[in-house]
Amino acid sequence: MNKKAFATAGLIIGIFLGALEGTVVATAMPKVIEDLGGKHLYALPFAVYMLTSTVSSPLWGRLSDIFGRKRLYLMGVVLFVVSSMLCGIAYNMYWLIAMRALQGMGAGCLMTLTMTLVGEMYGLAERAKVQGYISGVWGFSGLVGPMIGGLIVDHISWHWVFFLNLPFGIVAMVLVYMFLEEKIESHKVKIDWPGAILFSLGTGLLVWGLDQVVIWYVLSGLALMGIAFYFEWKHPSPLLPITSLRTNISRFSIFNNLLAGAAFFGAIAYIPLFVQSVANKDASTAGIVLTPMIVGWTITSVIGARLIHTIGMSKLIVLGFSILLIGFSGFALLVHQGLYVLAGVGLVVGCGMGFGMLGTLLIVQENATAKELGASTAAISFARTIGGAIGVSTMSLIMGEAVQTGGIALADALQKAFIFGAVLTLFAFILSLMIQKAYTRQQEIPVAEELGQ
């Protein structure tokens, strides 16, 4: 193995930790609550982790454009490892929640800078393959996380759910420190701190308001984000990838991820409720029904990395979002047809996400300037996460009291939610066609200029 391969292995270990921690804690929480108390705070360790990882992602991405990726990445690993240890020695729920907030910030760094570093280290051909492997690792962590959490809690202690991160985090840090080679251009930059702070606060209020369904949080968050965007647009070194956002390809791709995230994560949130409340099955069965969605995403991320050399990025995006539209149309039409059918349609949805998300990530990276690669990569994952929060909350409003009622009422309400998801994916599909058109036009410009000379 060469230096680049060792460095990539370290990055993959890091992203596996960040992805795993989002799911493995779920299995441990009942035992944590039993030991620490605070049952009314049950949801907060999950919520603050997702909140801080989401809010910090754009900041990590932009700071890495200014100060260098390697230095920021190593800081993120240290933050993640130390906060994991502090979670493991938590003596009450308030301490655990505070440390999970720090852990989420570290995870936001790992997720964003891994994708950015891969985009910087590899050309398009190799990059697609490595990004596919990373997506596969992400999917694998979603599958094994709950099982690993259960085994640790049953046979060791819930504390080791967090302590387990230490050796792997240290390995990731050593590999990246020793083998990642980065050329850093020294330049003085004045950061738009007012815009960054306003954007972070606005994002936090928006995500929290959507999660808790508090409308004035949502409106306040949107207002602060609007003010932040005004500051960012005029600043020479903004937090957001302003230069890249001036191109249709980047704008359409980011909105695509937002719409797809809303539909996909909305479905992920309510299918288990359907399985348990309508089909009267247990939680394990609900997990089995969801598994094809994760497997589909994982497999097609790897396949897409190879397919992209044959059909190109823009066609891969159109293929992904057309499959996603078919999948959500299937959800809307076949929700009453049984769990096997639901799982099969979920596989189709996952395949659409695998192709679509890989294609949009690569095309945004390809069209980003060198100074905005980190910010552009962060914007893609940020849009998908924000979309997920919007989708879950909106589907909750659509389903209304049927969530508590259960039975046929819940099935009918879920069908309406799936129709909403199908509408979102229809708009996403239309945007994918617009991305293809913009990309084709962009490819034709150099040829036209060459012919004109």
C-alpha positions, 0 to 999 in steps of 0.5 A, spaced: 500 500 500 502 507 498 501 513 502 495 515 499 492 508 500 494 508 508 491 515 508 484 513 505 484 507 510 484 512 516 479 516 513 474 511 512 475 508 519 474 515 521 467 516 517 465 509 519 466 511 527 461 517 525 456 513 522 456 508 527 455 512 533 449 515 529 445 508 530 449 504 535 447 508 541 440 507 539 440 500 542 444 502 548 439 508 550 434 504 554 440 501 559 443 508 559 436 511 562 436 505 567 442 507 570 442 514 569 435 516 570 432 522 566 427 518 562 424 525 560 430 526 556 430 520 552 430 523 545 436 529 547 442 525 546 440 523 539 437 530 537 443 534 540 448 529 536 444 530 529 443 537 531 451 539 532 453 535 526 449 538 522 450 545 524 457 544 524 458 541 517 458 547 513 463 551 518 468 545 518 468 545 510 469 552 510 474 553 515 478 547 511 478 551 505 482 557 509 486 553 514 487 546 510 484 540 511 489 535 514 489 540 520 482 541 521 481 533 520 485 531 526 482 536 530 475 533 529 478 526 530 481 529 537 474 532 539 470 526 537 475 521 541 475 525 547 468 527 547 466 519 546 471 518 552 467 523 556 460 520 554 463 513 557 464 516 564 457 520 564 454 520 571 448 523 569 443 525 563 445 532 562 453 530 562 451 525 557 447 530 553 452 535 553 458 531 551 454 528 545 453 535 543 461 535 542 461 528 539 456 531 534 461 537 532 467 532 531 462 527 527 460 533 523 468 534 521 469 527 520 463 526 515 465 533 511 472 533 511 473 525 509 468 527 503 472 533 501 479 530 502 477 524 497 475 529 492 482 533 493 486 527 493 483 523 487 481 524 480 474 523 477 475 516 475 478 514 482 474 519 486 468 515 484 470 509 486 472 511 493 466 515 494 462 509 492 466 505 498 465 510 503 457 510 501 458 502 502 461 503 509 456 508 511 450 503 509 454 497 513 454 502 519 447 503 519 446 495 518 451 493 524 450 499 529 444 496 532 447 489 533 453 491 535 450 496 540 446 490 543 451 485 544 456 491 547 450 492 552 448 485 553 455 482 554 459 488 557 457 495 559 453 501 555 459 505 557 463 501 552 459 503 546 463 510 547 469 507 549 470 503 543 471 509 539 478 510 542 482 505 539 479 506 532 479 513 532 487 513 534 488 509 529 484 513 524 488 519 527 495 516 526 494 514 519 492 520 517 497 524 520 503 520 518 500 518 510 496 524 508 500 529 504 497 536 503 499 542 500 497 548 504 498 555 500 499 560 506 494 566 505 491 571 509 483 571 510 478 574 514 472 570 515 465 572 515 464 571 523 457 575 523 455 571 517 457 564 520 454 565 527 448 567 524 447 561 519 449 556 525 444 559 530 439 559 524 440 552 522 440 550 529 433 553 530 431 551 524 433 543 525 431 544 533 424 547 531 422 542 526 424 536 530 420 539 536 415 542 531 415 549 534 413 554 529 416 560 531 423 556 532 423 555 525 421 562 523 426 565 527 431 560 524 429 561 517 430 569 518 437 568 521 439 564 515 436 569 510 440 575 514 446 570 514 446 569 506 445 577 505 452 578 509 455 572 506 453 574 499 457 580 500 463 577 503 470 575 500 471 569 504 464 566 506 462 560 510 457 558 504 460 556 497 457 563 494 461 562 487 459 555 486 452 557 488 452 562 482 452 556 477 445 552 476 449 545 476 451 546 484 444 550 485 440 544 482 444 539 485 443 542 492 436 542 492 435 535 489 439 533 495 434 537 500 428 534 496 431 527 496 433 527 503 426 530 505 422 524 502 427 518 504 428 520 511 421 521 512 419 514 510 425 511 514 422 515 520 415 512 519 415 505 516 417 502 523 411 505 526 407 502 520 410 495 521 409 495 529 402 499 529 399 496 523 402 490 521 403 488 529 410 486 528 416 487 533 421 492 532 426 486 529 421 486 523 421 493 522 428 493 522 428 487 517 423 491 512 428 497 512 434 494 511 433 493 503 433 501 503 440 501 506 442 495 502 440 498 496 443 505 497 450 501 499 450 497 493 448 502 488 453 507 490 459 502 489 455 500 482 455 507 480 462 508 481 463 504 476 457 506 471 459 513 471 465 512 467 460 509 462 454 513 462 457 520 465 455 524 472 449 527 469 446 521 466 447 517 473 443 523 476 437 522 472 437 515 472 438 515 480 432 520 481 428 516 476 428 510 480 427 514 486 421 517 483 418 510 481 420 507 488 416 513 492 410 512 487 410 504 489 410 506 496 404 511 495 400 505 491 402 499 494 402 501 502 396 496 503 400 490 499 404 487 505 411 488 508 414 484 503 412 488 497 414 494 502 421 492 503 421 490 495 419 497 494 424 500 499 430 496 495 428 500 489 428 507 493 435 505 496 437 504 489 435 511 487 438 514 493 445 510 491 445 513 484 442 520 485 446 522 491 453 519 488 452 523 482 450 529 485 456 529 490 461 528 484 458 533 480 458 539 485 465 537 487 467 537 479 464 544 479 467 547 485 473 552 485 479 549 489 477 554 494 470 552 495 471 545 495 470 543 502 464 548 503 461 545 497 461 538 499 459 540 506 453 544 502 451 537 499 450 533 506 447 539 509 442 540 504 440 532 505 440 533 513 436 539 513 431 536 508 430 530 512 428 534 518 423 537 514 421 531 511 420 528 518 416 534 520 412 535 514 410 527 514 408 528 521 403 534 520 400 530 514 399 524 518 396 528 524 392 524 530 393 517 526 400 516 529 397 515 535 390 512 533 394 506 529 390 501 525 387 502 518 387 510 519 395 510 520 395 506 513 391 511 510 395 517 513 402 514 511 399 513 504 398 520 504 405 521 506 408 517 501 404 521 496 407 527 498 414 524 498 412 522 491 411 529 489 418 531 492 421 526 488 418 528 482 420 535 483 427 532 484 427 528 478 425 535 474 431 538 477 435 532 475 433 533 468 435 541 469 442 538 471 443 534 465 441 540 461 446 545 464 452 540 464 451 538 457 451 546 455 457 547 460 461 541 456 459 544 449 462 551 451 469 549 450 468 546 444 464 552 441 470 556 443 475 552 440 471 552 434 471 559 434 478 561 434 
